[in-house]
Amino acid sequence: MASRRIPQELVRVVFLNVQVAQALERTEEAGFVLSGSEAQMQEALAQHPEVIEPGLRVLNRELLVASGGIDLYAQDAQGRYVVVELKRGRATQDAVSQLARYVLVVQGIVGGAVVRGILAAPSITGPARAQLEARGLEFREVSALPAVAAKQAQPSLFE
């Protein structure tokens, strides 16, 4: 299944009788969007933060701060605070700016403690990656999610 927001478009392909299965490499830089909502993505990653990074422990979800809601507020295996911004589709410079704002707010709250920022998405644009690295922030590719025990509207998202 593929979708596009502007203009609104949804393409769904169903194979009733598979004769050949084949894996191909993409040659175009089209954006990939995880199926399901960002809330489902947040729930799955909150229950399985090791998908983002081994040893990551979620402290809070949707933590409200002055500049918005932090998707996942966590601590890494070394005890450093981590702000995780989630995007269902390709991450852009706007997402990097949002993450940087959240990291600054948390740095102000925790004083001298180290605060890392991680942008987790299926892919990232070139300019966004450059901006991310210039700001000392990190990117984690998340293109598949683990199963969660909660009710699921689209079970195929987590298989």
N, C-alpha and C positions, 0 to 999 in steps of 0.2 A: 504494500500500500504506500502511496506517495501523496503528499498534499502540498499546496501552496496557498498562502494567505491572500496575497494580492497579485492578480485577481484570484478570488476564491476558486479553488480547483482541487478535486480529489480524484485520484486514479486508484482503482482497486482491481487487481488481477487475481482470478481464481482458476486454478488448474484442476480439472475434474479427473483427468487421466494422464499421469506423468509418464512420458516415454523416455525422456533423457533429462538428467540433472547435470547442470554445468555451472561452474563458478567463473566469473569474468572479472577482470580488473577494470575499474572506472577510469575513463580517460578525461572526462569532463569534471570540472570542479563544482558540481552541484551540491547544494547543502543537504545534509542528512538530518532528519528530525526523528527523535524517538517517538514511537507510538504511545499514546496515553498522555496524561496531563503532567504538568510540572509538579503538581502535588503528589502524584503517584511516583514520579521520579524521586522526589524528596523523601517520601516514605520508604521506598526501597533502599536508598542510599543511607538513610538514618539507621535502618536496621542492619545494614551491611556496609559500614564505612570502609571496610578493607578493600572494597572495589576501587575507592579513590586512592587509598594508601594503607599499606599494612600497619597495624598498630594505632590507627586513628580511632578516637573515642568521641562520640557525639555528646556534647553537654546540653545543647538546646537546638530546637528547630524553630524557624521563623522568629528569631530573636529580634524584637522591635528596638531600634535605635533611632536617633534623631533623623538620620538620612534614609530610613526605610526598614525593611525586614531582612535580616541575614538568614539565608536559606538554612545553612548548617553552621553552628558554632561548635568547635571541637578542640581537642587536645591531641597532639601527635605522640608518638612513642617516647619522645624526649621530654614531654611535658610542656611543649610550647603551644600557645594558643593558635588556632587555625580558623580562619573565616573561609567558608566555602560558598561560592556563588554557582548556582546550577542554571544551565541553559539547555533546553530540549533540542534546539537547532544549532546552527553554526554560531559561535560566539564572535561578537563584533567589538569594536573599540568602545561602544557604549557599555558593554558588559565589563570591560576592563576598568573603565572609569567608575562604575558602580562598585566593583570589588575594591578598588583603591580607596574610595570614600569609606566603605565599611571597615577596612583595615585601620584607617586613621582614627575612626571613632573608637574602635576597640583598643587601640594603642593608648588613647586618652583615658580609657576606663581602667586598664590594667597597669598603668604606670610604665615602669621600665621593662616589663616583660616583653619577650620577643613574640610578635604576632605575624604569622604567615598568612598569605592569601592564595587560595587555589580556585581557579576557574575550571569547572568540570562541565564538559559538553562533548557532543559527538565529534565536532571539528571546530577550527578557529580560523579566521581570516589572517592573511599575512600581516597587514597593518596592526591588527589586534595582538598578534603574537609578539611583534616588535615592541609595541607599547607595554605589553605585559612584562617582557624581559627587562625593558628599560626601567620599569618601576620595581623590579625585584620580586615580582609575583610569579605564580606557577600555573601551568596548564596540565590537566589530566583528561585524556580522552576517555569518555564514557559512552560506549555505543551499544552496550547490552546491560540489562539490569538483572539482579538476582530475584528470585521469587520472594514474595512477602506473604505473610499469613493472613493479612487483612483481606476484606472483600475486594474483588477486582472486577472492574467492568470489562477489561480486555485482558484475559489471561495470557494471550499470546505475547504480550509485551514482556512478560517476565519468564518466559520459557527459554 
